[in-house]
């Protein structure tokens, strides 16, 4: 069996693995990247971030959702809704996938990163056996190894998945037709995003949450705004749903709750949790330790329990975002190269692509009060924002958490158009411990969505001047 030698071996071509590979390659190291699937990009490009966000944009365009408020609720859509089909949507998804595959291939080629497709498994601390797609086996030694194999949807054996009526986050993209009704189990990011996407398509969605709050880590006021502005009013939200049983009956999905309530729909989407892709790696042979959920344990430098082996991205668990995975991959490679011995940034934005979209950075109002901070809350609703009126995107809120005494910005939370773009301005402000005067004293283009930051800052300043505030005195 042939043995190949490399400075860096990266397992996985998702955002984390690609970032690690390109970082090492730019340092003139000999780099190999391994991909189990035939398609590059991992979950992000093929079944996760790219498809769900592409589906969202396609739905917004095809349904005329963005133009509905500009003219009237009764105005014709840009396209007749009869033209919208899963085939049309899947064609768009595939087009975007293929484009991104070509981009990744180009990046690897330009940077001299070698690629082998096949199944990888450890046979020792620094040796990996790869079974290529043509069944040929090869041994690979790496001075440094970075695991970036991502995660997959949790599919408990008691759930009767057939990937047509009962689907997960992979098979939901392969449905043959758009259902008239859908049950979604899971009040996290994936469940919430797909609930609003299909609601915008006209699907009657019932969203079940095992917890007490939808997207429980978000500011509660932002979530209240989201629930009030679910697309077309097509989402019914049920929290604390308790234990359940899922069955198929007469070509439909049937959900039975412990409370005795029963729900039926054309499709049921199970979106309760994900699992790390570690089962096929034989990582015990490398001395790598996982936690009880199969996520790989790492330190602040993304080193595993095995010397010179790192792990990044979804395979290590929280925060499991494409954006954070890119940074983790870069930091792991730099730390291995001993160019920068540092950990992950403590401050980063989170984007959630519901309709309307949500983004935040910093702490919530609830967290500020729990910490005993004296705060004021500046707000700008999109209804009072000139750009919101002009574009018809009036469903939104920008909320700014401000320390009453120091005027320092503690957190910014946005629901509405361009939320995931505006938040980067707030990120830089929080990174530099900025006060609200940064936004009050500077000029914003008019009319823009970003101007909401200035209006919210002025709102907070007015409350401070009036002696209004919350928290311990």
C-alpha positions as a Markdown table, in Angstrom:
| # | Residue | x | y | z |
|---|---|---|---|---|
| 1 | Unk | 0.0 | 0.0 | 0.0 |
| 2 | Unk | 1.4 | 3.4 | -1.0 |
| 3 | Unk | 2.2 | 5.9 | 1.7 |
| 4 | Unk | 2.1 | 9.7 | 1.1 |
| 5 | Unk | 3.7 | 12.4 | 3.3 |
| 6 | Unk | 2.4 | 15.9 | 3.9 |
| 7 | Unk | 2.9 | 18.8 | 6.3 |
| 8 | Unk | -0.8 | 19.3 | 6.8 |
| 9 | Unk | -3.7 | 16.8 | 6.2 |
| 10 | Unk | -7.1 | 18.3 | 6.5 |
| 11 | Unk | -10.2 | 16.0 | 6.7 |
| 12 | Unk | -13.2 | 17.8 | 5.2 |
| 13 | Unk | -13.7 | 20.6 | 2.6 |
| 14 | Unk | -16.4 | 22.6 | 4.4 |
| 15 | Unk | -15.7 | 26.2 | 5.5 |
| 16 | Unk | -13.4 | 25.2 | 8.4 |
| 17 | Unk | -11.4 | 22.6 | 6.5 |
| 18 | Unk | -11.0 | 24.9 | 3.4 |
| 19 | Unk | -9.9 | 27.8 | 5.6 |
| 20 | Unk | -7.3 | 25.7 | 7.4 |
| 21 | Unk | -6.0 | 24.2 | 4.1 |
| 22 | Unk | -5.6 | 27.6 | 2.4 |
| 23 | Unk | -4.0 | 29.1 | 5.5 |
| 24 | Unk | -1.4 | 26.4 | 5.6 |
| 25 | Unk | -0.8 | 26.5 | 1.9 |
| 26 | Unk | -0.1 | 30.2 | 2.0 |
| 27 | Unk | 2.7 | 29.4 | 4.4 |
| 28 | Unk | 4.3 | 27.3 | 1.7 |
| 29 | Unk | 3.4 | 24.0 | 3.4 |
| 30 | Unk | 2.6 | 20.8 | 1.5 |
| 31 | Unk | -1.1 | 20.4 | 2.1 |
| 32 | Unk | -3.6 | 17.6 | 1.4 |
| 33 | Unk | -7.3 | 17.9 | 1.9 |
| 34 | Unk | -9.6 | 14.9 | 2.0 |
| 35 | Unk | -13.3 | 14.8 | 1.1 |
| 36 | Unk | -15.5 | 11.8 | 1.7 |
| 37 | Unk | -18.3 | 12.9 | -0.6 |
| 38 | Unk | -18.1 | 13.4 | -4.3 |
| 39 | Unk | -19.0 | 17.1 | -3.9 |
| 40 | Unk | -16.8 | 19.8 | -2.3 |
| 41 | Unk | -17.9 | 22.2 | 0.3 |
| 42 | Unk | -19.2 | 19.9 | 3.0 |
| 43 | Unk | -22.6 | 20.3 | 4.6 |
| 44 | Unk | -22.3 | 24.1 | 4.2 |
| 45 | Unk | -22.4 | 24.1 | 0.4 |
| 46 | Unk | -24.4 | 20.9 | -0.3 |
| 47 | Unk | -27.1 | 20.4 | 2.4 |
| 48 | Unk | -26.8 | 23.3 | 4.9 |
| 49 | Unk | -26.0 | 27.0 | 4.6 |
| 50 | Unk | -25.9 | 27.4 | 0.8 |
| 51 | Unk | -29.1 | 25.5 | 0.0 |
| 52 | Unk | -31.2 | 26.9 | 2.8 |
| 53 | Unk | -30.2 | 30.5 | 2.1 |
| 54 | Unk | -30.5 | 30.0 | -1.7 |
| 55 | Unk | -34.0 | 28.5 | -1.1 |
| 56 | Unk | -34.9 | 31.5 | 1.0 |
| 57 | Unk | -33.8 | 34.0 | -1.7 |
| 58 | Unk | -35.5 | 32.1 | -4.4 |
| 59 | Unk | -38.8 | 32.0 | -2.4 |
| 60 | Unk | -38.6 | 35.7 | -1.7 |
| 61 | Unk | -38.1 | 36.4 | -5.4 |
| 62 | Unk | -40.6 | 34.0 | -6.8 |
| 63 | Unk | -43.4 | 34.8 | -4.4 |
| 64 | Unk | -43.0 | 38.5 | -4.8 |
| 65 | Unk | -42.7 | 38.7 | -1.0 |
| 66 | Unk | -40.4 | 41.7 | -1.1 |
| 67 | Unk | -42.7 | 43.7 | -3.4 |
| 68 | Unk | -46.0 | 42.8 | -1.7 |
| 69 | Unk | -46.0 | 45.9 | 0.6 |
| 70 | Unk | -44.7 | 48.3 | -2.0 |
| 71 | Unk | -47.9 | 48.2 | -4.0 |
| 72 | Unk | -50.6 | 46.5 | -2.0 |
| 73 | Unk | -51.4 | 43.2 | -0.3 |
| 74 | Unk | -53.6 | 42.4 | -3.3 |
| 75 | Unk | -51.0 | 43.2 | -6.0 |
| 76 | Unk | -49.9 | 40.4 | -8.4 |
| 77 | Unk | -46.6 | 38.7 | -7.5 |
| 78 | Unk | -43.6 | 39.0 | -9.8 |
| 79 | Unk | -44.4 | 35.5 | -11.0 |
| 80 | Unk | -47.6 | 33.6 | -11.0 |
| 81 | Unk | -47.5 | 31.3 | -8.0 |
| 82 | Unk | -48.5 | 28.4 | -10.2 |
| 83 | Unk | -45.0 | 28.6 | -11.7 |
| 84 | Unk | -43.4 | 27.9 | -8.3 |
| 85 | Unk | -42.4 | 24.3 | -7.9 |
| 86 | Unk | -39.9 | 22.2 | -6.1 |
| 87 | Unk | -38.3 | 21.4 | -9.5 |
| 88 | Unk | -37.8 | 25.1 | -10.1 |
| 89 | Unk | -36.4 | 25.7 | -6.6 |
| 90 | Unk | -34.1 | 22.6 | -6.9 |
| 91 | Unk | -32.7 | 23.8 | -10.2 |
| 92 | Unk | -31.7 | 27.1 | -8.5 |
| 93 | Unk | -30.1 | 25.2 | -5.6 |
| 94 | Unk | -28.1 | 23.0 | -7.9 |
| 95 | Unk | -26.9 | 25.9 | -10.0 |
| 96 | Unk | -25.5 | 27.6 | -6.9 |
| 97 | Unk | -23.9 | 24.4 | -5.6 |
| 98 | Unk | -22.1 | 23.8 | -8.9 |
| 99 | Unk | -20.9 | 27.4 | -9.0 |
| 100 | Unk | -19.4 | 27.0 | -5.5 |
| 101 | Unk | -17.9 | 23.7 | -6.3 |
| 102 | Unk | -16.0 | 25.3 | -9.2 |
| 103 | Unk | -14.9 | 28.2 | -6.9 |
| 104 | Unk | -13.5 | 25.8 | -4.3 |
| 105 | Unk | -11.7 | 23.7 | -6.9 |
| 106 | Unk | -10.1 | 26.9 | -8.3 |
| 107 | Unk | -9.0 | 28.0 | -4.8 |
| 108 | Unk | -7.4 | 24.6 | -4.1 |
| 109 | Unk | -5.7 | 24.6 | -7.5 |
| 110 | Unk | -4.3 | 28.1 | -7.2 |
| 111 | Unk | -2.9 | 27.5 | -3.8 |
| 112 | Unk | -1.3 | 24.1 | -4.6 |
| 113 | Unk | -3.5 | 22.1 | -2.3 |
| 114 | Unk | -3.9 | 18.5 | -3.3 |
| 115 | Unk | -7.3 | 16.8 | -3.1 |
| 116 | Unk | -8.1 | 13.1 | -2.5 |
| 117 | Unk | -11.7 | 11.9 | -2.4 |
| 118 | Unk | -12.5 | 8.9 | -0.3 |
| 119 | Unk | -13.3 | 7.6 | 3.2 |
| 120 | Unk | -10.7 | 8.4 | 5.8 |
| 121 | Unk | -10.0 | 6.6 | 9.1 |
| 122 | Unk | -7.1 | 6.8 | 11.5 |
| 123 | Unk | -4.7 | 3.8 | 11.9 |
| 124 | Unk | -2.3 | 5.6 | 14.3 |
| 125 | Unk | -1.6 | 9.0 | 15.9 |
| 126 | Unk | -0.4 | 10.6 | 12.6 |
| 127 | Unk | -1.5 | 8.1 | 10.0 |
| 128 | Unk | -4.7 | 7.9 | 8.0 |
| 129 | Unk | -5.9 | 5.2 | 5.7 |
| 130 | Unk | -8.0 | 6.6 | 2.8 |
| 131 | Unk | -10.2 | 4.3 | 0.7 |
| 132 | Unk | -10.6 | 6.2 | -2.6 |
| 133 | Unk | -13.9 | 6.3 | -4.5 |
| 134 | Unk | -12.4 | 3.7 | -6.8 |
| 135 | Unk | -11.7 | 1.4 | -3.8 |
| 136 | Unk | -7.9 | 1.9 | -4.0 |
| 137 | Unk | -6.4 | 2.3 | -0.5 |
| 138 | Unk | -3.5 | 4.7 | 0.4 |
| 139 | Unk | -1.8 | 5.6 | 3.7 |
| 140 | Unk | -1.2 | 9.2 | 4.5 |
| 141 | Unk | 1.1 | 10.6 | 7.1 |
| 142 | Unk | 0.7 | 14.2 | 8.3 |
| 143 | Unk | 2.9 | 16.3 | 10.5 |
| 144 | Unk | -0.3 | 18.1 | 11.5 |
| 145 | Unk | -3.8 | 16.8 | 11.0 |
| 146 | Unk | -6.9 | 19.0 | 11.2 |
| 147 | Unk | -10.3 | 17.3 | 11.5 |
| 148 | Unk | -13.2 | 19.3 | 10.0 |
| 149 | Unk | -15.7 | 16.7 | 9.2 |
| 150 | Unk | -18.8 | 18.7 | 10.3 |
| 151 | Unk | -22.1 | 17.3 | 11.5 |
| 152 | Unk | -25.3 | 15.7 | 10.3 |
| 153 | Unk | -28.9 | 15.8 | 11.3 |
| 154 | Unk | -29.9 | 13.7 | 14.3 |
| 155 | Unk | -32.1 | 10.8 | 13.2 |
| 156 | Unk | -33.3 | 8.8 | 16.1 |
| 157 | Unk | -34.3 | 5.2 | 15.2 |
| 158 | Unk | -37.9 | 5.6 | 16.6 |
| 159 | Unk | -38.6 | 8.3 | 14.0 |
| 160 | Unk | -40.1 | 6.7 | 10.8 |
| 161 | Unk | -38.0 | 8.6 | 8.3 |
| 162 | Unk | -38.9 | 7.8 | 4.7 |
| 163 | Unk | -37.5 | 11.1 | 3.4 |
| 164 | Unk | -40.7 | 11.9 | 1.5 |
| 165 | Unk | -43.3 | 12.4 | 4.2 |
| 166 | Unk | -41.0 | 12.4 | 7.2 |
| 167 | Unk | -37.9 | 14.3 | 6.3 |
| 168 | Unk | -34.7 | 15.8 | 7.9 |
| 169 | Unk | -32.6 | 18.8 | 6.9 |
| 170 | Unk | -31.1 | 16.8 | 4.0 |
| 171 | Unk | -34.1 | 15.2 | 2.5 |
| 172 | Unk | -36.3 | 18.3 | 2.8 |
| 173 | Unk | -34.3 | 19.7 | -0.1 |
| 174 | Unk | -35.3 | 16.7 | -2.3 |
| 175 | Unk | -39.1 | 16.8 | -1.8 |
| 176 | Unk | -40.9 | 16.2 | -5.1 |
| 177 | Unk | -43.6 | 18.8 | -4.5 |
| 178 | Unk | -44.4 | 21.7 | -2.3 |
| 179 | Unk | -46.6 | 20.5 | 0.5 |
| 180 | Unk | -49.8 | 22.2 | 1.4 |
| 181 | Unk | -49.1 | 21.7 | 5.2 |
| 182 | Unk | -46.0 | 21.0 | 7.2 |
| 183 | Unk | -45.3 | 20.1 | 10.8 |
| 184 | Unk | -41.8 | 21.1 | 12.1 |
| 185 | Unk | -40.3 | 19.7 | 15.2 |
| 186 | Unk | -37.6 | 21.9 | 16.6 |
| 187 | Unk | -37.6 | 25.6 | 17.6 |
| 188 | Unk | -33.9 | 26.1 | 16.9 |
| 189 | Unk | -32.3 | 27.9 | 14.0 |
| 190 | Unk | -32.9 | 25.3 | 11.3 |
| 191 | Unk | -36.5 | 24.7 | 12.2 |
| 192 | Unk | -37.3 | 28.4 | 12.5 |
| 193 | Unk | -35.6 | 29.2 | 9.2 |
| 194 | Unk | -37.5 | 26.5 | 7.2 |
| 195 | Unk | -40.7 | 27.4 | 9.0 |
| 196 | Unk | -40.7 | 30.9 | 7.6 |
| 197 | Unk | -39.4 | 29.9 | 4.2 |
| 198 | Unk | -42.2 | 27.5 | 3.6 |
| 199 | Unk | -44.7 | 29.9 | 5.2 |
| 200 | Unk | -43.7 | 32.5 | 2.6 |
| 201 | Unk | -44.5 | 29.8 | -0.1 |
| 202 | Unk | -48.0 | 29.6 | 1.2 |
| 203 | Unk | -47.5 | 26.4 | 3.2 |
| 204 | Unk | -49.5 | 26.1 | 6.5 |
| 205 | Unk | -46.8 | 25.4 | 9.1 |
| 206 | Unk | -47.1 | 24.3 | 12.7 |
| 207 | Unk | -43.8 | 24.8 | 14.5 |
| 208 | Unk | -43.3 | 22.7 | 17.7 |
| 209 | Unk | -40.8 | 23.6 | 20.3 |
| 210 | Unk | -39.7 | 21.3 | 23.1 |
| 211 | Unk | -38.6 | 24.4 | 25.1 |
| 212 | Unk | -40.5 | 27.4 | 26.4 |
| 213 | Unk | -39.1 | 30.0 | 24.0 |
| 214 | Unk | -38.5 | 30.0 | 20.2 |
| 215 | Unk | -34.7 | 30.5 | 19.5 |
| 216 | Unk | -34.3 | 30.8 | 23.3 |
| 217 | Unk | -30.8 | 32.4 | 23.1 |
| 218 | Unk | -32.2 | 35.5 | 21.4 |
| 219 | Unk | -33.5 | 38.7 | 22.9 |
| 220 | Unk | -37.1 | 38.0 | 23.8 |
| 221 | Unk | -38.5 | 41.2 | 22.3 |
| 222 | Unk | -36.9 | 40.3 | 19.0 |
| 223 | Unk | -38.6 | 36.9 | 19.1 |
| 224 | Unk | -41.9 | 38.5 | 19.9 |
| 225 | Unk | -41.5 | 40.7 | 16.7 |
| 226 | Unk | -40.7 | 37.6 | 14.7 |
| 227 | Unk | -43.8 | 35.7 | 15.8 |
| 228 | Unk | -45.9 | 38.7 | 15.0 |
| 229 | Unk | -44.5 | 38.9 | 11.5 |
| 230 | Unk | -44.4 | 35.3 | 10.4 |
| 231 | Unk | -44.8 | 35.4 | 6.6 |
| 232 | Unk | -48.5 | 35.6 | 5.6 |
| 233 | Unk | -49.4 | 34.6 | 9.2 |
| 234 | Unk | -48.8 | 31.0 | 8.1 |
| 235 | Unk | -46.9 | 29.7 | 11.1 |
| 236 | Unk | -48.6 | 28.4 | 14.3 |
| 237 | Unk | -46.1 | 28.2 | 17.1 |
| 238 | Unk | -46.6 | 25.6 | 19.9 |
| 239 | Unk | -44.0 | 25.6 | 22.8 |
| 240 | Unk | -43.4 | 23.1 | 25.6 |
| 241 | Unk | -44.9 | 20.4 | 23.3 |
| 242 | Unk | -43.6 | 17.6 | 25.6 |
| 243 | Unk | -43.1 | 14.1 | 24.5 |
| 244 | Unk | -44.4 | 12.9 | 21.2 |
| 245 | Unk | -44.9 | 10.0 | 18.8 |
| 246 | Unk | -44.5 | 10.3 | 15.0 |
| 247 | Unk | -46.4 | 8.1 | 12.6 |
| 248 | Unk | -47.4 | 7.9 | 9.0 |
| 249 | Unk | -51.1 | 7.5 | 8.3 |
| 250 | Unk | -52.9 | 7.4 | 4.9 |
| 251 | Unk | -50.0 | 9.2 | 3.1 |
| 252 | Unk | -49.7 | 11.9 | 5.7 |
| 253 | Unk | -47.6 | 12.6 | 8.8 |
| 254 | Unk | -49.2 | 12.2 | 12.2 |
| 255 | Unk | -47.8 | 13.8 | 15.4 |
| 256 | Unk | -49.3 | 12.7 | 18.7 |
| 257 | Unk | -48.4 | 14.7 | 21.8 |
| 258 | Unk | -48.5 | 13.5 | 25.4 |
| 259 | Unk | -51.2 | 16.1 | 26.0 |
| 260 | Unk | -53.5 | 14.1 | 23.8 |
| 261 | Unk | -53.5 | 16.5 | 20.9 |
| 262 | Unk | -52.9 | 15.1 | 17.4 |
| 263 | Unk | -51.7 | 17.0 | 14.3 |
| 264 | Unk | -51.6 | 15.8 | 10.7 |
| 265 | Unk | -49.9 | 17.4 | 7.6 |
| 266 | Unk | -48.5 | 16.5 | 4.2 |
| 267 | Unk | -45.0 | 16.6 | 5.6 |
| 268 | Unk | -43.2 | 16.4 | 8.9 |
| 269 | Unk | -39.7 | 18.0 | 9.2 |
| 270 | Unk | -37.7 | 16.6 | 12.2 |
| 271 | Unk | -35.2 | 19.3 | 13.2 |
| 272 | Unk | -34.2 | 18.4 | 16.7 |
| 273 | Unk | -30.5 | 18.5 | 17.0 |
| 274 | Unk | -27.4 | 17.4 | 15.1 |
| 275 | Unk | -24.5 | 15.0 | 15.7 |
| 276 | Unk | -20.8 | 15.2 | 14.9 |
| 277 | Unk | -19.4 | 13.3 | 12.0 |
| 278 | Unk | -16.9 | 11.2 | 13.9 |
| 279 | Unk | -18.2 | 7.7 | 13.8 |
| 280 | Unk | -16.3 | 6.6 | 10.7 |
| 281 | Unk | -12.9 | 8.2 | 11.6 |
| 282 | Unk | -11.7 | 5.5 | 14.1 |
| 283 | Unk | -10.4 | 8.5 | 16.2 |
| 284 | Unk | -9.8 | 6.2 | 19.2 |
| 285 | Unk | -6.8 | 4.9 | 17.2 |
| 286 | Unk | -5.3 | 8.4 | 17.3 |
| 287 | Unk | -6.0 | 8.9 | 21.0 |
| 288 | Unk | -8.6 | 11.6 | 20.4 |
| 289 | Unk | -11.3 | 12.1 | 23.1 |
| 290 | Unk | -14.9 | 13.0 | 22.4 |
| 291 | Unk | -17.7 | 14.1 | 24.7 |
| 292 | Unk | -21.0 | 12.3 | 25.3 |
| 293 | Unk | -22.5 | 13.7 | 22.1 |
| 294 | Unk | -19.5 | 12.6 | 19.9 |
| 295 | Unk | -18.2 | 16.1 | 19.5 |
| 296 | Unk | -14.4 | 16.3 | 19.7 |
| 297 | Unk | -12.9 | 17.9 | 22.8 |
| 298 | Unk | -10.4 | 20.7 | 22.0 |
| 299 | Unk | -8.6 | 23.4 | 24.0 |
| 300 | Unk | -8.6 | 27.2 | 23.2 |
| 301 | Unk | -6.1 | 26.6 | 20.4 |
| 302 | Unk | -8.3 | 23.8 | 18.8 |
| 303 | Unk | -5.9 | 21.1 | 19.8 |
| 304 | Unk | -7.4 | 17.7 | 20.6 |
| 305 | Unk | -6.1 | 15.4 | 23.3 |
| 306 | Unk | -3.7 | 14.0 | 20.7 |
| 307 | Unk | -0.5 | 15.9 | 19.9 |
| 308 | Unk | -0.5 | 17.7 | 16.6 |
| 309 | Unk | -4.1 | 16.9 | 15.8 |
| 310 | Unk | -6.6 | 19.7 | 15.7 |
| 311 | Unk | -10.4 | 19.8 | 15.2 |
| 312 | Unk | -12.5 | 22.7 | 14.0 |
| 313 | Unk | -16.0 | 23.6 | 12.8 |
| 314 | Unk | -19.2 | 21.7 | 13.6 |
| 315 | Unk | -17.3 | 18.6 | 14.7 |
| 316 | Unk | -16.4 | 20.5 | 17.9 |
| 317 | Unk | -19.9 | 21.8 | 18.6 |
| 318 | Unk | -20.9 | 25.3 | 19.5 |
| 319 | Unk | -21.2 | 27.8 | 17.9 |
| 320 | Unk | -21.5 | 25.7 | 14.7 |
| 321 | Unk | -21.7 | 28.6 | 12.3 |
| 322 | Unk | -20.1 | 28.8 | 8.9 |
| 323 | Unk | -18.6 | 32.2 | 9.8 |
| 324 | Unk | -17.1 | 31.0 | 13.0 |
| 325 | Unk | -15.9 | 27.8 | 11.4 |
| 326 | Unk | -13.8 | 29.8 | 8.9 |
| 327 | Unk | -12.1 | 31.6 | 11.7 |
| 328 | Unk | -11.5 | 28.3 | 13.7 |
| 329 | Unk | -9.9 | 26.7 | 10.7 |
| 330 | Unk | -7.6 | 29.6 | 10.1 |
| 331 | Unk | -6.6 | 29.8 | 13.8 |
| 332 | Unk | -5.9 | 26.1 | 14.1 |
| 333 | Unk | -3.5 | 26.2 | 11.1 |
| 334 | Unk | -1.8 | 29.3 | 12.5 |
| 335 | Unk | -1.5 | 27.8 | 15.9 |
| 336 | Unk | 0.0 | 24.6 | 14.4 |
| 337 | Unk | 2.5 | 26.7 | 12.5 |
| 338 | Unk | 3.2 | 28.6 | 15.8 |
| 339 | Unk | 2.5 | 31.9 | 14.0 |
| 340 | Unk | -0.2 | 33.0 | 16.4 |
| 341 | Unk | -0.9 | 31.2 | 19.6 |
| 342 | Unk | -4.4 | 32.6 | 20.3 |
| 343 | Unk | -7.9 | 31.5 | 20.8 |
| 344 | Unk | -11.2 | 32.3 | 19.2 |
| 345 | Unk | -12.5 | 35.9 | 19.4 |
| 346 | Unk | -14.8 | 36.5 | 22.3 |
| 347 | Unk | -17.1 | 38.8 | 20.3 |
| 348 | Unk | -18.8 | 37.7 | 17.0 |
| 349 | Unk | -22.1 | 38.3 | 15.2 |
| 350 | Unk | -24.8 | 35.7 | 14.8 |
| 351 | Unk | -27.1 | 35.7 | 11.7 |
| 352 | Unk | -30.4 | 33.8 | 11.4 |
| 353 | Unk | -32.0 | 33.7 | 8.0 |
| 354 | Unk | -35.6 | 33.5 | 9.0 |
| 355 | Unk | -38.1 | 35.8 | 7.1 |
| 356 | Unk | -37.6 | 38.5 | 8.4 |
| 357 | Unk | -33.9 | 37.8 | 9.1 |
| 358 | Unk | -32.3 | 38.3 | 12.5 |
| 359 | Unk | -28.8 | 39.2 | 13.6 |
| 360 | Unk | -27.2 | 40.2 | 16.9 |
| 361 | Unk | -23.9 | 40.9 | 18.7 |
| 362 | Unk | -23.3 | 41.4 | 22.4 |
| 363 | Unk | -25.6 | 40.7 | 25.3 |
| 364 | Unk | -29.4 | 40.7 | 25.4 |
| 365 | Unk | -31.6 | 42.8 | 27.6 |
| 366 | Unk | -32.3 | 39.8 | 29.8 |
| 367 | Unk | -28.6 | 39.1 | 30.2 |
| 368 | Unk | -27.8 | 42.7 | 31.1 |
| 369 | Unk | -30.5 | 42.8 | 33.8 |
| 370 | Unk | -29.4 | 39.4 | 35.2 |
| 371 | Unk | -25.9 | 40.8 | 35.5 |
| 372 | Unk | -27.2 | 43.8 | 37.5 |
| 373 | Unk | -26.3 | 46.4 | 34.8 |
| 374 | Unk | -28.0 | 49.7 | 34.8 |
| 375 | Unk | -29.3 | 50.0 | 31.3 |
| 376 | Unk | -31.4 | 51.9 | 28.8 |
| 377 | Unk | -32.8 | 50.4 | 25.6 |
| 378 | Unk | -32.7 | 52.4 | 22.4 |
| 379 | Unk | -35.1 | 51.3 | 19.7 |
| 380 | Unk | -35.8 | 52.0 | 16.0 |
| 381 | Unk | -38.7 | 50.3 | 14.3 |
| 382 | Unk | -38.5 | 49.9 | 10.6 |
| 383 | Unk | -41.9 | 51.6 | 10.4 |
| 384 | Unk | -40.3 | 54.8 | 11.5 |
| 385 | Unk | -37.2 | 54.3 | 9.4 |
| 386 | Unk | -37.4 | 56.2 | 6.0 |
| 387 | Unk | -35.7 | 53.3 | 4.1 |
| 388 | Unk | -38.2 | 50.9 | 5.6 |
| 389 | Unk | -41.1 | 53.0 | 4.3 |
| 390 | Unk | -39.6 | 53.4 | 0.9 |
| 391 | Unk | -38.7 | 49.8 | 0.3 |
| 392 | Unk | -41.9 | 48.4 | 1.9 |
| 393 | Unk | -39.8 | 46.5 | 4.5 |
| 394 | Unk | -41.6 | 47.9 | 7.6 |
| 395 | Unk | -41.5 | 44.7 | 9.6 |
| 396 | Unk | -38.4 | 45.2 | 11.7 |
| 397 | Unk | -36.8 | 46.4 | 14.9 |
| 398 | Unk | -33.3 | 47.5 | 15.9 |
| 399 | Unk | -32.7 | 47.3 | 19.6 |
| 400 | Unk | -29.6 | 48.7 | 21.3 |
| 401 | Unk | -28.7 | 47.8 | 24.9 |
| 402 | Unk | -26.7 | 50.7 | 26.5 |
| 403 | Unk | -25.1 | 51.1 | 29.9 |
| 404 | Unk | -26.9 | 54.1 | 31.5 |
| 405 | Unk | -23.9 | 55.5 | 33.3 |
| 406 | Unk | -21.1 | 55.0 | 30.8 |
| 407 | Unk | -23.2 | 55.2 | 27.5 |
| 408 | Unk | -21.3 | 52.1 | 26.3 |
| 409 | Unk | -23.1 | 49.9 | 23.8 |
| 410 | Unk | -23.5 | 46.4 | 25.3 |
| 411 | Unk | -25.5 | 44.7 | 22.6 |
| 412 | Unk | -27.4 | 45.3 | 19.3 |
| 413 | Unk | -30.2 | 43.1 | 18.1 |
| 414 | Unk | -31.9 | 43.4 | 14.8 |
| 415 | Unk | -34.9 | 41.8 | 13.1 |
| 416 | Unk | -35.7 | 43.0 | 9.5 |
| 417 | Unk | -34.2 | 43.7 | 6.1 |
| 418 | Unk | -30.4 | 43.8 | 5.9 |
| 419 | Unk | -30.1 | 42.7 | 9.6 |
| 420 | Unk | -27.1 | 40.4 | 8.8 |
| 421 | Unk | -25.3 | 43.3 | 7.0 |
| 422 | Unk | -26.0 | 46.1 | 9.5 |
| 423 | Unk | -24.8 | 44.1 | 12.4 |
| 424 | Unk | -21.1 | 44.3 | 11.3 |
| 425 | Unk | -21.1 | 48.0 | 12.0 |
| 426 | Unk | -22.4 | 47.2 | 15.5 |
| 427 | Unk | -19.7 | 44.5 | 15.8 |
| 428 | Unk | -16.9 | 47.0 | 15.2 |
| 429 | Unk | -18.4 | 49.4 | 17.7 |
| 430 | Unk | -18.6 | 46.8 | 20.5 |
| 431 | Unk | -15.2 | 45.6 | 19.7 |
| 432 | Unk | -13.8 | 49.0 | 20.4 |
| 433 | Unk | -16.1 | 49.5 | 23.5 |
| 434 | Unk | -17.8 | 52.4 | 21.7 |
| 435 | Unk | -20.4 | 54.7 | 23.3 |
| 436 | Unk | -23.6 | 55.6 | 21.6 |
| 437 | Unk | -22.1 | 59.0 | 20.7 |
| 438 | Unk | -20.2 | 57.2 | 17.9 |
| 439 | Unk | -23.5 | 56.8 | 16.1 |
| 440 | Unk | -25.0 | 60.1 | 17.2 |
| 441 | Unk | -22.1 | 62.3 | 16.1 |
| 442 | Unk | -21.4 | 60.7 | 12.7 |
| 443 | Unk | -23.3 | 61.0 | 9.4 |
| 444 | Unk | -25.1 | 58.0 | 7.8 |
| 445 | Unk | -26.2 | 57.8 | 4.2 |
| 446 | Unk | -29.9 | 58.7 | 4.0 |
| 447 | Unk | -32.1 | 56.8 | 3.5 |
| 448 | Unk | -30.5 | 53.5 | 4.6 |
| 449 | Unk | -31.2 | 50.6 | 6.9 |
| 450 | Unk | -28.0 | 51.4 | 8.8 |
| 451 | Unk | -29.4 | 54.7 | 9.9 |
| 452 | Unk | -31.4 | 52.6 | 12.4 |
| 453 | Unk | -28.3 | 52.5 | 14.5 |
| 454 | Unk | -28.2 | 56.3 | 14.8 |
| 455 | Unk | -31.9 | 56.5 | 15.6 |
| 456 | Unk | -31.6 | 53.8 | 18.3 |
| 457 | Unk | -28.6 | 55.6 | 19.8 |
| 458 | Unk | -30.6 | 58.9 | 19.9 |
| 459 | Unk | -33.4 | 57.0 | 21.6 |
| 460 | Unk | -31.0 | 55.7 | 24.2 |
| 461 | Unk | -29.5 | 59.1 | 24.8 |
| 462 | Unk | -32.9 | 60.7 | 25.3 |
| 463 | Unk | -33.7 | 58.2 | 28.0 |
| 464 | Unk | -30.3 | 58.8 | 29.7 |
| 465 | Unk | -30.9 | 62.6 | 29.7 |
| 466 | Unk | -34.4 | 62.0 | 31.1 |
| 467 | Unk | -33.1 | 59.8 | 33.9 |
| 468 | Unk | -34.9 | 56.7 | 32.6 |
| 469 | Unk | -33.3 | 53.3 | 33.1 |
| 470 | Unk | -33.6 | 49.8 | 34.3 |
| 471 | Unk | -31.5 | 47.6 | 36.6 |
| 472 | Unk | -29.8 | 48.0 | 39.9 |
| 473 | Unk | -29.3 | 51.6 | 41.0 |
